[in-house]
Amino acid sequence: MTTIPDGVLELAPWSTSMADLALACGWAFDKKYRQKVKSLETPPESQTVGLVIHKVLEIAIQGVDVDHVFRQVLPSFDLTHNLKEEVLTFRDAVVDFIDRIGRFKKQFGVMKTVPEKRVAISPAFTSTNFFDKKGLFRGVIDATLITQDKRCVVLDHKTGAHKPLSMYQDQLEGYAVMMTATYPELTAVRAGIHYVGGDPQPDGKRIVWAREHTAEYVNTRLRQTLVMHLAHAAEAAKSNTPKKSWMCNYCGYKPICPLY
C-alpha cells in the first residue's frame, strides 16, 4: 500500500496544474487555491485559441466532419476576426490528426474512444467522482482510446510550441495512474502529447510519445512517483514567497505581485 503524507491530503484533490503552480510559486498558489482570489489578468489570446481547438478536436474525434465542426464551434466563442482566422489555420492539422486516429483505430482494434474525459482517483487509488472533495488527484484527459487487448492510449492536445517531453512527464505519468484506477482491466498505458500547432516532426507526425507502461508498473512504481511529486508540491506550497519563472507569463496575479 502506498502511504500518502498528511500534507498532501490536506490540500487534495490535486491536479497537474495545481502541483505545477505550487512548485513554481507558493505565493501564487496561496492566492489561487487558499484565498480563492479570482484572476486579475485577461487570458492571453493564445489560451482562447487553445480552448477553441480543444473543442473542435473533442467533437471531430467522434466522427463528425471537420469543416462542420468548425462551423458549429466558432460561433459559440466570442472571437475577433483575427482570432477566427488564427483558429482556422489549425484546420489542416486537425484533419491530419483525425485521419491518423482513424487509421490507428483500425490497425489496433480500438473499441472505445472518449474525448475530454474527467477522471479522478481517491487516496486508495480507486476511481471517484471528479468533484469528490476527498479525492486525491484529478484531471481532464483530452483523448482516451482503449483497444480490444485492453491497452490504453491517452493524448493531451497542445496548441503551443514543441517542448521537451520531460516537461510533461509528471502529467503523463499521472494520467497513467488515473487510467489504471478507472479501468482496472487494463494491461498497459501509453501517453503522448499531440502538438496541433506548428510544423510536424520530420516523419510527418505531430504526436510525441512517452514510453508504454504495463499496468503492474503503473500500479506500483508510478503510484509512488505520483505521491512523491505531490509531496514535493505540498512542501513547496508552504512557502508564501513569490518566485519568478516561465509561469509568470500566464499568472493571473501579476498586477499585485511584489516582484512586478
Buried (B, 14 or more C-beta within 10 A) or exposed (E): EBEBEEBBBEBBBBBBEBBBBBBBBBBBBBBBBEEEBEBEEEEEEBEBBBBBBBBBBBBBBEEBEBEEBBEBBBEEBEBEEEBBEBBEEBBEBBBBBBEBBEEBBEEBEBEEBBBBBEBBBBBEBEBBEBEBEEBBBBBBBBBBBBBEEEBBBBBBBBBEEBEEBEEBBBBBBBBBBBBBBBBEEBEBBBBBBBBBBEEEEEEEBBBBBBEBBBBEBBBEEBBEBBBEBBBBBBBBBEBEEBBEBEBBEBBBBBEEBEEE
